Amino acid sequence: MDIFRFLEENGIAYERSDHPAVFTCEEAQRLVPPMPGAKTKNIFVRDKRGKRHFLVVVGYEKMVDLKSLSLLMGASRLTMASTDRLKRYLGVDPGSVTILALLNDTQRDVEVVFDKALWHSPSFRCHPLVNTSTLAISKEGIERFLELTSHKVTVLDVPGRETGFQRP
């Protein structure tokens, strides 16, 4: 289903900004015009056996500590999911991972985790299944979207890790 039609048919308002393709948060910082909403980073991970899949939504600046998140979620060793799994479960390509891709998870195989610090934002930025546009959607709109797609959200303090190396 077309994401824009879905949002419009369900009364979920959004602000849209088209831009060159972005594949990283750094590129988005440079190429996405200023607009409202918390800047999000979405990672799609799976457990060791590939039985559980998670869409983890955090702020741009957070580097997720997958080992600690595995323990917190009661999942065996989380790792980044393959491109094939990303396409199979969320129907998107790398660089286009987004909360809105849950529209394609009709079997509800993907568990949704939102970082607590981010969840309190009044609105969020997300891709509309492609990385050449960004939408700003209110928190109420995202909650409605998740309700319509039958996805429950786990809100928790997603563990972060330090970037770079520290000298002793």
LINKA-V316072 format. One record per residue. PHI is phi in whole degrees, -180 to 180 (* if undefined). Layout:
BEGIN
PHI ; PHI
END
This chain:
BEGIN
* ; -70 ; -64 ; -67 ; -64 ; -59 ; -62 ; -66 ; -63 ; -105 ; 65 ; -98 ; -76 ; -152 ; -110 ; -116 ; -134 ; -90 ; -161 ; -60 ; -57 ; -123 ; -116 ; -136 ; -64 ; -64 ; -64 ; -62 ; -57 ; -83 ; -104 ; -87 ; -61 ; -57 ; -159 ; -70 ; 106 ; -68 ; -78 ; -109 ; -126 ; -119 ; -123 ; -111 ; -127 ; -135 ; -82 ; -55 ; -90 ; 75 ; -89 ; -118 ; -127 ; -130 ; -104 ; -107 ; -113 ; -134 ; -72 ; -45 ; -79 ; -83 ; -101 ; -78 ; -90 ; -64 ; -63 ; -68 ; -65 ; -56 ; -63 ; -63 ; -88 ; 67 ; -115 ; -76 ; 18 ; -76 ; -138 ; -61 ; -78 ; -71 ; -60 ; -62 ; -66 ; -58 ; -68 ; -67 ; -89 ; -115 ; 69 ; -130 ; -98 ; -54 ; 93 ; -118 ; -64 ; -157 ; -59 ; -70 ; -68 ; -63 ; -58 ; -84 ; -90 ; -69 ; -89 ; 55 ; -84 ; -100 ; -90 ; -106 ; -124 ; -112 ; -67 ; -56 ; -62 ; -79 ; -60 ; -81 ; -71 ; -73 ; -156 ; -133 ; -98 ; -155 ; -80 ; -90 ; 77 ; -136 ; -97 ; -108 ; -146 ; -132 ; -112 ; -110 ; -129 ; -65 ; -58 ; -60 ; -65 ; -66 ; -62 ; -64 ; -57 ; -64 ; -64 ; -66 ; -93 ; 60 ; -111 ; -90 ; -108 ; -101 ; -104 ; -152 ; -76 ; -66 ; -64 ; -109 ; -131 ; -74 ; -96 ; 78 ; -111 ; -112 ; -85 ; -67
END
